[in-house]
Amino acid sequence: AAAAPAPVKGDPARGRELTYTCHGCHGVVGYRNAYPNYRVPLIVGQSEQYLVSALTDYKNGARKHPTMQA
């Protein structure tokens, strides 16, 4: 039998508010960035651990992209 999914933490309404702008790129299936040309990952389905790690790396300068640095 499959394990039950972990309960969702946090405030979904606040999450929607915080990610509203992000969905302009990260909410479009198959979206590709113009330069450099690469596939933009979707936010939906990403694990909490991945998102926290990625955003922390952008904040600390370990990951770089002009749009994400804004």
ABEGO torsion letter per residue (X at the ends): XBBBBBBBBEBAAAAAAAAAAAAAAAABBGBBBAOBBBBBBBABGBBAAAAAAAAAAAAAGABBBAAAAX
